[in-house]
């Protein structure tokens, strides 16, 4: 019994000491701003990012015009980012770049704003608002800081985002093909190529657009078939211009031949009348 009582007392003592230790690491009323900043940085370095967010916000509330304000703003943004609060991180990095435009960390803040939006970009089949936000900001970054290492990183992320957006358009076209909405399919294949010509989906999209126009023509009334087969031929000619050595060249040739056969058939029927 006595041993149990001593164990409980020791446990309570440890809890009190731990609480006191935590309390000493948190910002308290009466702390000077330099002491508060030191505590906030300690929390950041120990990866206690939620605590660091609150501490840096406190420092900024204590005095935005102080020598610690820029550092507090920058590390507030970084704390949000490491805490995976990417929308808040983007906002705080943007605020840093705007308020401290002459700070040497402005370039990094602008990159991280874009990268925070990139981290919010979802799977291709979901709403892509954040993908567009990231693209816009990465593009602005590349324009402002051409040739830098960060600009090359930004370009890599832009290519990845464009490929995702192209995939979304391509899969929309595929869905229209499955439900036999061939005109809509052709439009979306065309958008894939027009908006994302450098993506991994563009070449296949243009090949499939030829087929979509062929199906569209074959399922049209006789009076509209010629113009729609001609659309397929135009898509084939565009394919040759953009992808003369494309991986799907053989398929493109097959679909083009089918379009030419359709045009020949329409011409025969017209001549027989």
C-alpha positions as CSV (number, residue, x, y, z in Angstrom):
1,X,0.0,0.0,0.0
2,X,2.8,2.4,1.0
3,X,4.7,1.5,-2.2
4,X,1.6,2.2,-4.3
5,X,1.1,5.6,-2.6
6,X,4.7,6.5,-3.3
7,X,4.3,5.5,-7.0
8,X,1.2,7.7,-7.4
9,X,2.9,10.6,-5.7
10,X,5.9,10.2,-8.0
11,X,3.7,10.1,-11.1
12,X,1.8,13.2,-10.0
13,X,5.2,15.0,-9.4
14,X,6.3,14.1,-12.9
15,X,3.0,15.4,-14.4
16,X,3.4,18.6,-12.6
17,X,7.0,19.0,-13.6
18,X,6.2,18.2,-17.3
19,X,3.3,20.7,-17.2
20,X,5.6,23.3,-15.7
21,X,8.2,22.6,-18.4
22,X,5.6,23.0,-21.1
23,X,4.4,26.1,-19.5
24,X,7.9,27.6,-19.5
25,X,8.2,26.9,-23.2
26,X,4.9,28.7,-24.0
27,X,4.5,32.4,-24.4
28,X,3.2,33.9,-21.2
29,X,2.0,37.4,-20.2
30,X,4.9,39.6,-19.5
31,X,7.3,37.9,-21.9
32,X,9.3,40.4,-23.9
33,X,9.0,40.0,-27.7
34,X,12.5,38.6,-28.0
35,X,11.7,36.0,-25.4
36,X,8.4,35.2,-27.1
37,X,10.2,34.8,-30.5
38,X,12.8,32.5,-29.0
39,X,10.0,30.3,-27.6
40,X,8.1,30.3,-30.9
41,X,11.3,29.3,-32.7
42,X,11.9,26.5,-30.2
43,X,8.4,25.2,-30.9
44,X,9.0,25.3,-34.6
45,X,12.3,23.5,-34.3
46,X,10.8,20.8,-32.1
47,X,8.1,20.4,-34.9
48,X,5.3,21.5,-32.6
49,X,3.8,23.4,-35.5
50,X,0.3,24.0,-34.1
51,X,1.9,25.6,-31.0
52,X,4.3,27.5,-33.3
53,X,1.4,28.9,-35.3
54,X,-0.3,30.4,-32.2
55,X,3.0,31.7,-31.0
56,X,4.0,33.5,-34.2
57,X,0.5,34.9,-34.4
58,X,0.9,36.3,-30.9
59,X,4.3,37.9,-31.8
60,X,2.7,39.5,-34.9
61,X,-0.1,40.8,-32.7
62,X,2.4,42.2,-30.2
63,X,4.1,44.3,-32.8
64,X,4.2,44.0,-36.6
65,X,6.6,46.9,-36.8
66,X,9.3,45.3,-34.7
67,X,12.5,43.6,-35.9
68,X,11.0,40.2,-35.3
69,X,7.9,40.8,-37.5
70,X,9.3,39.6,-40.8
71,X,10.8,36.4,-39.3
72,X,7.5,35.8,-37.4
73,X,5.5,36.2,-40.6
74,X,7.8,33.9,-42.6
75,X,7.9,31.1,-39.9
76,X,4.1,31.5,-39.4
77,X,3.7,30.5,-43.1
78,X,6.2,27.7,-42.8
79,X,4.5,26.4,-39.6
80,X,1.2,26.3,-41.5
81,X,2.8,24.5,-44.3
82,X,4.5,21.8,-42.2
83,X,1.2,21.4,-40.4
84,X,-0.4,20.6,-43.8
85,X,-2.6,23.6,-43.5
86,X,-1.8,24.5,-47.1
87,X,-4.5,27.1,-47.8
88,X,-3.4,29.1,-44.7
89,X,0.2,28.6,-45.7
90,X,-0.4,30.0,-49.2
91,X,-2.2,33.0,-47.6
92,X,0.7,33.7,-45.2
93,X,3.4,33.3,-47.7
94,X,1.5,35.7,-50.0
95,X,1.3,38.2,-47.1
96,X,5.0,37.9,-46.4
97,X,5.9,38.6,-50.1
98,X,3.6,41.6,-50.2
99,X,4.6,43.1,-46.8
100,X,8.3,42.4,-47.0
101,X,9.0,42.8,-50.8
102,X,12.6,43.8,-50.2
103,X,13.4,40.8,-48.0
104,X,15.7,38.2,-49.6
105,X,13.2,35.5,-48.7
106,X,10.6,37.0,-51.0
107,X,11.4,34.7,-53.8
108,X,11.2,31.6,-51.6
109,X,7.8,32.9,-50.2
110,X,6.4,33.3,-53.7
111,X,7.5,29.8,-54.7
112,X,6.1,28.3,-51.5
113,X,2.8,30.1,-52.1
114,X,2.5,28.4,-55.4
115,X,3.7,25.1,-54.0
116,X,1.1,25.2,-51.2
117,X,-1.6,25.5,-53.9
118,X,0.1,22.6,-55.7
119,X,-0.2,20.4,-52.6
120,X,-3.9,21.2,-52.5
121,X,-4.3,19.9,-56.1
122,X,-6.6,16.8,-55.9
123,X,-6.9,13.7,-58.2
124,X,-7.7,14.5,-61.8
125,X,-11.4,13.5,-61.6
126,X,-12.1,16.1,-58.8
127,X,-12.5,19.9,-59.0
128,X,-9.2,21.4,-60.3
129,X,-9.5,25.0,-58.9
130,X,-6.3,24.6,-56.9
131,X,-4.5,23.1,-59.8
132,X,-5.3,26.3,-61.8
133,X,-4.3,28.4,-58.8
134,X,-1.0,26.7,-58.6
135,X,-0.4,27.0,-62.3
136,X,-1.1,30.7,-62.3
137,X,1.3,31.3,-59.4
138,X,4.1,29.1,-60.8
139,X,3.8,30.8,-64.1
140,X,4.2,34.2,-62.5
141,X,7.2,32.9,-60.5
142,X,8.9,31.6,-63.7
143,X,8.3,35.0,-65.4
144,X,9.8,36.9,-62.4
145,X,12.8,34.6,-61.8
146,X,13.7,33.0,-65.1
147,X,16.7,30.6,-65.2
148,X,16.8,30.0,-61.5
149,X,16.8,26.6,-59.8
150,X,13.4,27.3,-58.3
151,X,12.1,28.4,-61.7
152,X,13.1,25.0,-63.0
153,X,11.3,23.3,-60.1
154,X,8.3,25.4,-60.9
155,X,8.3,24.3,-64.5
156,X,8.4,20.7,-63.5
157,X,5.4,21.1,-61.3
158,X,3.6,23.1,-64.0
159,X,4.2,20.2,-66.5
160,X,2.7,17.7,-63.9
161,X,-0.3,19.9,-63.3
162,X,-1.0,20.4,-67.0
163,X,-0.7,16.6,-67.5
164,X,-3.3,16.2,-64.8
165,X,-5.7,18.7,-66.4
166,X,-5.2,17.1,-69.8
167,X,-6.1,13.8,-68.3
168,X,-9.3,15.2,-67.0
169,X,-10.3,16.5,-70.4
170,X,-9.2,13.3,-72.1
171,X,-11.3,11.2,-69.7
172,X,-14.3,13.5,-70.2
173,X,-14.0,12.7,-74.0
174,X,-13.7,9.0,-73.3
175,X,-16.9,9.2,-71.3
176,X,-18.7,10.9,-74.2
177,X,-17.4,8.2,-76.5
178,X,-18.9,5.5,-74.2
179,X,-22.4,7.1,-74.3
180,X,-22.1,7.7,-78.1
181,X,-22.1,11.5,-77.8
182,X,-19.5,11.7,-80.6
183,X,-19.6,15.4,-81.3
184,X,-19.0,16.2,-77.6
185,X,-16.2,13.6,-77.5
186,X,-14.5,15.2,-80.5
187,X,-14.7,18.6,-78.8
188,X,-13.1,17.4,-75.6
189,X,-10.4,15.5,-77.4
190,X,-9.7,18.8,-79.3
191,X,-9.6,20.7,-76.0
192,X,-7.0,18.3,-74.7
193,X,-4.7,19.0,-77.6
194,X,-5.5,22.8,-77.8
195,X,-4.9,23.5,-74.2
196,X,-2.2,21.0,-73.3
197,X,-0.3,20.2,-76.5
198,X,2.8,19.1,-74.5
199,X,1.0,16.7,-72.3
200,X,1.3,12.9,-72.5
201,X,-2.4,12.8,-73.5
202,X,-2.3,15.1,-76.5
203,X,-1.2,12.6,-79.1
204,X,-3.7,10.0,-78.2
205,X,-6.4,12.6,-77.9
206,X,-5.9,13.8,-81.5
207,X,-5.9,10.2,-82.8
208,X,-9.2,9.6,-81.0
209,X,-10.6,12.8,-82.3
210,X,-10.3,11.4,-85.8
211,X,-12.3,8.3,-84.8
212,X,-14.9,10.4,-82.9
213,X,-15.5,12.4,-86.1
214,X,-15.7,9.2,-88.1
215,X,-18.4,7.8,-85.7
216,X,-20.1,11.2,-85.7
217,X,-20.3,11.1,-89.5
218,X,-21.4,7.5,-89.7
219,X,-24.2,8.1,-87.3
220,X,-25.4,11.3,-89.0
221,X,-28.1,11.8,-91.6
222,X,-26.8,11.5,-95.1
223,X,-26.9,15.3,-95.8
224,X,-24.4,15.9,-92.9
225,X,-22.0,13.1,-93.4
226,X,-19.6,14.7,-95.9
227,X,-18.7,17.7,-93.7
228,X,-18.2,15.4,-90.7
229,X,-16.0,13.0,-92.5
230,X,-14.0,16.0,-93.7
231,X,-13.6,17.0,-90.0
232,X,-12.0,13.6,-89.4
233,X,-9.6,14.3,-92.3
234,X,-8.7,17.7,-90.9
235,X,-7.9,16.1,-87.6
236,X,-5.6,13.6,-89.3
237,X,-3.8,16.4,-91.1
238,X,-3.4,18.2,-87.8
239,X,-2.0,15.0,-86.4
240,X,0.6,14.8,-89.1
241,X,1.7,18.4,-88.4
242,X,2.0,18.0,-84.7
243,X,3.0,14.4,-84.2
244,X,4.7,13.2,-87.5
245,X,6.3,10.3,-85.6
246,X,3.6,9.7,-83.1
247,X,3.3,6.4,-81.3
248,X,-0.2,6.0,-82.6
249,X,0.5,6.8,-86.2
250,X,-0.8,3.4,-87.4
251,X,-4.2,4.0,-85.7
252,X,-4.4,7.5,-87.1
253,X,-3.8,6.0,-90.6
254,X,-6.6,3.5,-90.1
255,X,-9.1,6.1,-88.9
256,X,-8.1,8.4,-91.8
257,X,-8.6,5.6,-94.3
258,X,-12.1,5.0,-92.8
259,X,-12.9,8.7,-93.2
260,X,-11.8,8.6,-96.8
261,X,-13.9,5.5,-97.5
262,X,-16.9,7.3,-96.0
263,X,-16.3,10.4,-98.2
264,X,-16.0,8.1,-101.2
265,X,-19.3,6.4,-100.3
266,X,-21.1,9.7,-99.9
267,X,-19.8,10.9,-103.3
268,X,-21.0,7.7,-105.0
269,X,-24.5,8.1,-103.4
270,X,-24.6,11.7,-104.5
271,X,-23.5,10.9,-108.0
272,X,-26.1,8.2,-108.4
273,X,-29.0,10.6,-107.7
